[in-house]
């Protein structure tokens, strides 16, 4: 049960952008890959980039 609480807290803190994905994985006691898989299973995006962000980055690289 303690692990579930830590995992839930880590996901919530990650979603609210209070923790990076790496720190959230540490809090949950998971590897980064395991945490990313957990997010994917729960349909939580691992990136907060918007299309505008991507287009701005592309334009900067030109």
Biopython code that builds the backbone (N, CA, C, O; Angstrom):
import numpy as np
from Bio.PDB.StructureBuilder import StructureBuilder

atoms = [
    (1, "UNK", "N", (0.827, -1.186, 0.000)),
    (1, "UNK", "CA", (0.000, 0.000, 0.000)),
    (1, "UNK", "C", (0.880, 1.261, 0.000)),
    (1, "UNK", "O", (0.560, 2.235, -0.682)),
    (2, "UNK", "N", (1.981, 1.248, 0.757)),
    (2, "UNK", "CA", (2.883, 2.388, 0.814)),
    (2, "UNK", "C", (3.446, 2.710, -0.575)),
    (2, "UNK", "O", (3.576, 3.876, -0.948)),
    (3, "UNK", "N", (3.775, 1.666, -1.328)),
    (3, "UNK", "CA", (4.302, 1.843, -2.691)),
    (3, "UNK", "C", (3.247, 2.496, -3.582)),
    (3, "UNK", "O", (3.561, 3.383, -4.376)),
    (4, "UNK", "N", (1.994, 2.054, -3.448)),
    (4, "UNK", "CA", (0.910, 2.640, -4.254)),
    (4, "UNK", "C", (0.719, 4.123, -3.945)),
    (4, "UNK", "O", (0.465, 4.923, -4.846)),
    (5, "UNK", "N", (0.841, 4.483, -2.680)),
    (5, "UNK", "CA", (0.694, 5.888, -2.288)),
    (5, "UNK", "C", (1.822, 6.717, -2.892)),
    (5, "UNK", "O", (1.582, 7.803, -3.419)),
    (6, "UNK", "N", (3.049, 6.209, -2.818)),
    (6, "UNK", "CA", (4.193, 6.921, -3.379)),
    (6, "UNK", "C", (4.057, 7.059, -4.893)),
    (6, "UNK", "O", (4.359, 8.112, -5.455)),
    (7, "UNK", "N", (3.604, 6.000, -5.545)),
    (7, "UNK", "CA", (3.441, 6.030, -6.995)),
    (7, "UNK", "C", (2.370, 7.034, -7.392)),
    (7, "UNK", "O", (2.567, 7.812, -8.326)),
    (8, "UNK", "N", (1.248, 7.025, -6.699)),
    (8, "UNK", "CA", (0.165, 7.959, -6.980)),
    (8, "UNK", "C", (0.626, 9.397, -6.765)),
    (8, "UNK", "O", (0.334, 10.275, -7.576)),
    (9, "UNK", "N", (1.340, 9.632, -5.677)),
    (9, "UNK", "CA", (1.855, 10.966, -5.392)),
    (9, "UNK", "C", (2.836, 11.404, -6.478)),
    (9, "UNK", "O", (2.789, 12.544, -6.941)),
    (10, "UNK", "N", (3.713, 10.507, -6.878)),
    (10, "UNK", "CA", (4.690, 10.825, -7.921)),
    (10, "UNK", "C", (3.997, 11.206, -9.228)),
    (10, "UNK", "O", (4.390, 12.172, -9.882)),
    (11, "UNK", "N", (2.981, 10.461, -9.601)),
    (11, "UNK", "CA", (2.240, 10.760, -10.832)),
    (11, "UNK", "C", (1.570, 12.125, -10.724)),
    (11, "UNK", "O", (1.628, 12.922, -11.660)),
    (12, "UNK", "N", (0.943, 12.394, -9.599)),
    (12, "UNK", "CA", (0.256, 13.674, -9.423)),
    (12, "UNK", "C", (1.243, 14.845, -9.452)),
    (12, "UNK", "O", (0.962, 15.880, -10.056)),
    (13, "UNK", "N", (2.390, 14.683, -8.804)),
    (13, "UNK", "CA", (3.386, 15.749, -8.801)),
    (13, "UNK", "C", (3.987, 15.944, -10.184)),
    (13, "UNK", "O", (4.297, 17.068, -10.579)),
    (14, "UNK", "N", (4.151, 14.859, -10.915)),
    (14, "UNK", "CA", (4.649, 14.966, -12.288)),
    (14, "UNK", "C", (3.630, 15.695, -13.162)),
    (14, "UNK", "O", (3.994, 16.595, -13.920)),
    (15, "UNK", "N", (2.367, 15.314, -13.060)),
    (15, "UNK", "CA", (1.319, 15.940, -13.869)),
    (15, "UNK", "C", (1.183, 17.432, -13.572)),
    (15, "UNK", "O", (0.886, 18.218, -14.471)),
    (16, "UNK", "N", (1.395, 17.819, -12.334)),
    (16, "UNK", "CA", (1.277, 19.232, -11.966)),
    (16, "UNK", "C", (2.595, 19.983, -12.196)),
    (16, "UNK", "O", (2.725, 21.151, -11.831)),
    (17, "UNK", "N", (3.558, 19.304, -12.800)),
    (17, "UNK", "CA", (4.861, 19.856, -13.161)),
    (17, "UNK", "C", (5.666, 20.330, -11.946)),
    (17, "UNK", "O", (6.467, 21.260, -12.041)),
    (18, "UNK", "N", (5.441, 19.684, -10.823)),
    (18, "UNK", "CA", (6.204, 19.994, -9.623)),
    (18, "UNK", "C", (7.452, 19.123, -9.527)),
    (18, "UNK", "O", (8.395, 19.468, -8.815)),
    (19, "UNK", "N", (7.466, 17.993, -10.242)),
    (19, "UNK", "CA", (8.630, 17.110, -10.310)),
    (19, "UNK", "C", (8.934, 16.778, -11.760)),
    (19, "UNK", "O", (8.034, 16.672, -12.594)),
    (20, "UNK", "N", (10.222, 16.617, -12.043)),
    (20, "UNK", "CA", (10.610, 16.126, -13.364)),
    (20, "UNK", "C", (10.253, 14.644, -13.436)),
    (20, "UNK", "O", (9.940, 14.014, -12.426)),
    (21, "UNK", "N", (10.305, 14.113, -14.626)),
    (21, "UNK", "CA", (9.981, 12.692, -14.790)),
    (21, "UNK", "C", (10.988, 11.815, -14.031)),
    (21, "UNK", "O", (10.622, 10.781, -13.471)),
    (22, "UNK", "N", (12.242, 12.234, -14.019)),
    (22, "UNK", "CA", (13.268, 11.470, -13.298)),
    (22, "UNK", "C", (13.049, 11.468, -11.796)),
    (22, "UNK", "O", (13.153, 10.429, -11.145)),
    (23, "UNK", "N", (12.745, 12.649, -11.245)),
    (23, "UNK", "CA", (12.505, 12.757, -9.803)),
    (23, "UNK", "C", (11.219, 12.030, -9.408)),
    (23, "UNK", "O", (11.151, 11.418, -8.342)),
    (24, "UNK", "N", (10.211, 12.099, -10.259)),
    (24, "UNK", "CA", (8.961, 11.393, -9.979)),
    (24, "UNK", "C", (9.192, 9.883, -9.976)),
    (24, "UNK", "O", (8.640, 9.166, -9.142)),
    (25, "UNK", "N", (10.005, 9.412, -10.906)),
    (25, "UNK", "CA", (10.333, 7.977, -10.949)),
    (25, "UNK", "C", (11.050, 7.562, -9.669)),
    (25, "UNK", "O", (10.761, 6.507, -9.104)),
    (26, "UNK", "N", (11.984, 8.393, -9.215)),
    (26, "UNK", "CA", (12.703, 8.101, -7.968)),
    (26, "UNK", "C", (11.740, 8.022, -6.793)),
    (26, "UNK", "O", (11.817, 7.098, -5.982)),
    (27, "UNK", "N", (10.833, 8.991, -6.700)),
    (27, "UNK", "CA", (9.855, 9.003, -5.618)),
    (27, "UNK", "C", (9.006, 7.737, -5.638)),
    (27, "UNK", "O", (8.696, 7.171, -4.590)),
    (28, "UNK", "N", (8.635, 7.300, -6.830)),
    (28, "UNK", "CA", (7.800, 6.099, -6.971)),
    (28, "UNK", "C", (8.597, 4.813, -6.742)),
    (28, "UNK", "O", (8.016, 3.737, -6.601)),
    (29, "UNK", "N", (9.932, 4.927, -6.706)),
    (29, "UNK", "CA", (10.759, 3.732, -6.533)),
    (29, "UNK", "C", (10.855, 2.911, -7.806)),
    (29, "UNK", "O", (11.025, 1.693, -7.762)),
    (30, "UNK", "N", (10.743, 3.598, -8.954)),
    (30, "UNK", "CA", (10.788, 2.933, -10.252)),
    (30, "UNK", "C", (11.931, 3.492, -11.081)),
    (30, "UNK", "O", (12.415, 4.595, -10.828)),
    (31, "UNK", "N", (12.358, 2.722, -12.072)),
    (31, "UNK", "CA", (13.303, 3.273, -13.037)),
    (31, "UNK", "C", (12.535, 4.270, -13.899)),
    (31, "UNK", "O", (11.304, 4.282, -13.911)),
    (32, "UNK", "N", (13.272, 5.094, -14.610)),
    (32, "UNK", "CA", (12.586, 6.070, -15.476)),
    (32, "UNK", "C", (11.742, 5.355, -16.527)),
    (32, "UNK", "O", (10.623, 5.777, -16.817)),
    (33, "UNK", "N", (12.271, 4.282, -17.094)),
    (33, "UNK", "CA", (11.523, 3.528, -18.107)),
    (33, "UNK", "C", (10.246, 2.930, -17.508)),
    (33, "UNK", "O", (9.183, 2.981, -18.128)),
    (34, "UNK", "N", (10.354, 2.371, -16.315)),
    (34, "UNK", "CA", (9.163, 1.809, -15.660)),
    (34, "UNK", "C", (8.118, 2.894, -15.394)),
    (34, "UNK", "O", (6.919, 2.671, -15.559)),
    (35, "UNK", "N", (8.593, 4.073, -14.982)),
    (35, "UNK", "CA", (7.667, 5.176, -14.714)),
    (35, "UNK", "C", (7.015, 5.658, -16.002)),
    (35, "UNK", "O", (5.814, 5.926, -16.028)),
    (36, "UNK", "N", (7.798, 5.770, -17.068)),
    (36, "UNK", "CA", (7.241, 6.161, -18.360)),
    (36, "UNK", "C", (6.198, 5.146, -18.830)),
    (36, "UNK", "O", (5.161, 5.530, -19.373)),
    (37, "UNK", "N", (6.464, 3.871, -18.628)),
    (37, "UNK", "CA", (5.491, 2.834, -18.995)),
    (37, "UNK", "C", (4.213, 2.969, -18.171)),
    (37, "UNK", "O", (3.112, 2.801, -18.694)),
    (38, "UNK", "N", (4.362, 3.273, -16.881)),
    (38, "UNK", "CA", (3.206, 3.490, -16.014)),
    (38, "UNK", "C", (2.374, 4.664, -16.519)),
    (38, "UNK", "O", (1.145, 4.596, -16.550)),
    (39, "UNK", "N", (3.050, 5.737, -16.913)),
    (39, "UNK", "CA", (2.333, 6.887, -17.459)),
    (39, "UNK", "C", (1.603, 6.502, -18.745)),
    (39, "UNK", "O", (0.449, 6.879, -18.947)),
    (40, "UNK", "N", (2.273, 5.761, -19.601)),
    (40, "UNK", "CA", (1.671, 5.357, -20.879)),
    (40, "UNK", "C", (0.429, 4.494, -20.653)),
    (40, "UNK", "O", (-0.596, 4.693, -21.306)),
    (41, "UNK", "N", (0.520, 3.548, -19.738)),
    (41, "UNK", "CA", (-0.619, 2.672, -19.432)),
    (41, "UNK", "C", (-1.812, 3.488, -18.943)),
    (41, "UNK", "O", (-2.965, 3.158, -19.220)),
    (42, "UNK", "N", (-1.511, 4.560, -18.211)),
    (42, "UNK", "CA", (-2.571, 5.418, -17.672)),
    (42, "UNK", "C", (-2.900, 6.602, -18.580)),
    (42, "UNK", "O", (-3.609, 7.529, -18.188)),
    (43, "UNK", "N", (-2.358, 6.546, -19.822)),
    (43, "UNK", "CA", (-2.631, 7.571, -20.837)),
    (43, "UNK", "C", (-2.284, 8.982, -20.370)),
    (43, "UNK", "O", (-3.016, 9.940, -20.615)),
    (44, "UNK", "N", (-1.146, 9.076, -19.691)),
    (44, "UNK", "CA", (-0.633, 10.366, -19.234)),
    (44, "UNK", "C", (0.563, 10.701, -20.118)),
    (44, "UNK", "O", (1.522, 9.932, -20.173)),
    (45, "UNK", "N", (0.520, 11.836, -20.810)),
    (45, "UNK", "CA", (1.618, 12.177, -21.721)),
    (45, "UNK", "C", (2.929, 12.389, -20.963)),
    (45, "UNK", "O", (2.939, 12.888, -19.838)),
    (46, "UNK", "N", (4.028, 12.002, -21.600)),
    (46, "UNK", "CA", (5.333, 12.184, -20.968)),
    (46, "UNK", "C", (5.987, 13.485, -21.415)),
    (46, "UNK", "O", (7.101, 13.802, -20.997)),
    (47, "UNK", "N", (5.307, 14.224, -22.251)),
    (47, "UNK", "CA", (5.821, 15.511, -22.719)),
    (47, "UNK", "C", (4.716, 16.544, -22.655)),
    (47, "UNK", "O", (3.556, 16.249, -22.943)),
    (48, "UNK", "N", (5.082, 17.753, -22.276)),
    (48, "UNK", "CA", (4.110, 18.839, -22.212)),
    (48, "UNK", "C", (4.278, 19.807, -23.374)),
    (48, "UNK", "O", (3.741, 20.914, -23.353)),
    (49, "UNK", "N", (5.026, 19.384, -24.388)),
    (49, "UNK", "CA", (5.248, 20.246, -25.541)),
    (49, "UNK", "C", (3.976, 20.402, -26.354)),
    (49, "UNK", "O", (3.207, 19.457, -26.535)),
    (50, "UNK", "N", (3.777, 21.604, -26.832)),
    (50, "UNK", "CA", (2.658, 21.853, -27.736)),
    (50, "UNK", "C", (3.202, 21.907, -29.162)),
    (50, "UNK", "O", (4.415, 21.954, -29.369)),
    (51, "UNK", "N", (2.319, 21.900, -30.119)),
    (51, "UNK", "CA", (2.726, 22.028, -31.524)),
    (51, "UNK", "C", (3.468, 23.344, -31.725)),
    (51, "UNK", "O", (4.457, 23.392, -32.456)),
    (52, "UNK", "N", (2.999, 24.408, -31.085)),
    (52, "UNK", "CA", (3.669, 25.711, -31.191)),
    (52, "UNK", "C", (5.102, 25.636, -30.668)),
    (52, "UNK", "O", (6.014, 26.201, -31.271)),
    (53, "UNK", "N", (5.304, 24.938, -29.546)),
    (53, "UNK", "CA", (6.653, 24.775, -29.001)),
    (53, "UNK", "C", (7.563, 24.071, -30.010)),
    (53, "UNK", "O", (8.707, 24.474, -30.216)),
    (54, "UNK", "N", (7.049, 23.040, -30.619)),
    (54, "UNK", "CA", (7.835, 22.273, -31.587)),
    (54, "UNK", "C", (8.161, 23.123, -32.810)),
    (54, "UNK", "O", (9.291, 23.117, -33.297)),
    (55, "UNK", "N", (7.163, 23.852, -33.300)),
    (55, "UNK", "CA", (7.401, 24.717, -34.471)),
    (55, "UNK", "C", (8.422, 25.806, -34.159)),
    (55, "UNK", "O", (9.254, 26.124, -35.008)),
    (56, "UNK", "N", (8.375, 26.379, -32.967)),
    (56, "UNK", "CA", (9.357, 27.388, -32.580)),
    (56, "UNK", "C", (10.761, 26.788, -32.542)),
    (56, "UNK", "O", (11.720, 27.418, -32.988)),
    (57, "UNK", "N", (10.882, 25.575, -32.012)),
    (57, "UNK", "CA", (12.187, 24.902, -31.977)),
    (57, "UNK", "C", (12.696, 24.625, -33.381)),
    (57, "UNK", "O", (13.883, 24.794, -33.657)),
    (58, "UNK", "N", (11.814, 24.205, -34.259)),
    (58, "UNK", "CA", (12.208, 23.926, -35.650)),
    (58, "UNK", "C", (12.712, 25.208, -36.311)),
    (58, "UNK", "O", (13.730, 25.197, -37.004)),
    (59, "UNK", "N", (11.998, 26.304, -36.096)),
    (59, "UNK", "CA", (12.400, 27.582, -36.689)),
    (59, "UNK", "C", (13.734, 28.062, -36.131)),
    (59, "UNK", "O", (14.510, 28.683, -36.858)),
    (60, "UNK", "N", (14.016, 27.796, -34.878)),
    (60, "UNK", "CA", (15.287, 28.181, -34.272)),
    (60, "UNK", "C", (16.443, 27.390, -34.893)),
    (60, "UNK", "O", (17.562, 27.893, -35.001)),
    (61, "UNK", "N", (16.167, 26.165, -35.293)),
    (61, "UNK", "CA", (17.206, 25.311, -35.863)),
    (61, "UNK", "C", (17.523, 25.648, -37.321)),
    (61, "UNK", "O", (18.558, 25.231, -37.842)),
    (62, "UNK", "N", (16.655, 26.386, -37.967)),
    (62, "UNK", "CA", (16.862, 26.726, -39.393)),
    (62, "UNK", "C", (17.915, 27.808, -39.547)),
    (62, "UNK", "O", (18.219, 28.219, -40.667)),
]
sb = StructureBuilder()
sb.init_structure("model")
sb.init_model(0)
sb.init_chain("A")
sb.init_seg("    ")
for serial, (resi, resn, name, xyz) in enumerate(atoms, 1):
    if name == "N":
        sb.init_residue(resn, " ", resi, " ")
    sb.init_atom(name, np.array(xyz, "f"), 0.0, 1.0, " ", f" {name:<3s}", serial, name[0])
structure = sb.get_structure()
